[in-house]
Amino acid sequence: MSPGRLLVAATPLGQPSDASARLVRALGSADVIAAEDTRRVRTLAQALEVRLAGRVVSVFDQNEASRVPALVDDIRGGATVLLVSDAGMPLISDPGYRLVSACVDNDLPVQCLPGPSAVTTALAVAGLPSERFCFEGFAPRKQSARTSWLRSLVAEPRTCVFFESPRRLADCLRDAVAVFGPERRAVVCRELTKTHEEIVRGSIGELAEWAADGVLGEVTVVLAGAIPTADPEALVADVNRLVEDGMRVKDACAQVVAANPGAPSRRELYDAVLRARD
């Protein structure tokens, strides 16, 4: 008997109409639906006017490890298992890693039905650089751990996306002000795609004031990366090495500036090279 497969499917963040056609078909045809919350997947199916023909089982953080063996056996026996979380993409700060890993270890087919994700949705509307970014999951709950975590991001040049509880958002932003200073740019995305969606942009100092009276709903934070700084003496040394290899000073300055984010302009570096020769 040929094995079945695991389908990892993204579900809408708020609007049922964001469900993909592939998700709709999978909900109506999968032999087993492994859902973070069985009530939510049934509500979603009802909104999409889909009849769940397969068996529905719960797979959440506390029981995922115990569920994996039986689900792997189902797939090995030819079943199609559909994995969904409450919203967005499974495994992205949601259950699913253990099941996917077990299928990979057992050479069982794993496919993804792509769709909504709070991470990429927030990044798309933030208005901050997005060509390189990092995702940090949920911010630590305790202040000491949260402060240490924020300090680890002080020099991070990439835009950072993370989730935060609405109950802890004000504290998190206050801690961010203490670590980064008040001027670092950030965006708080609340209730993405839902009726009361709100996108608030500003400095973290401004956002901390905005959140001080309390915030409701699902929250995703997008934090601007650190502005890189370059050591002027090291840049001059790099230019001189290129010049020694036969490159013109102006061309060497252009190459060094392009390779070092946070470097001064080509003209400023050129002047610095000339000053160093005096």
Secondary structure, DSSP 8 states (H G I E B T S, - for coil): ----EEEEE-B-SS-GGG--HHHHHHHHH-SEEEES-HHHHHHHHHHTT----SEEEE--TTTHHHHHHHHHHHHHTT-EEEEE-SSB-TTSSSS-HHHHHHHHHTT--EEEE----HHHHHHHHH-S--SSEEEEEE--SSHHHHHHHHHHTTT--SEEEEEE-TTTHHHHHHHHHHHH-TT-EEEEEESTTSTT-EEEEEEHHHHHHHHTT---S-EEEEE--------HHHHHHHHHHHHHTT--HHHHHHHHHHHSTT---HHHHHHHHHHHH-
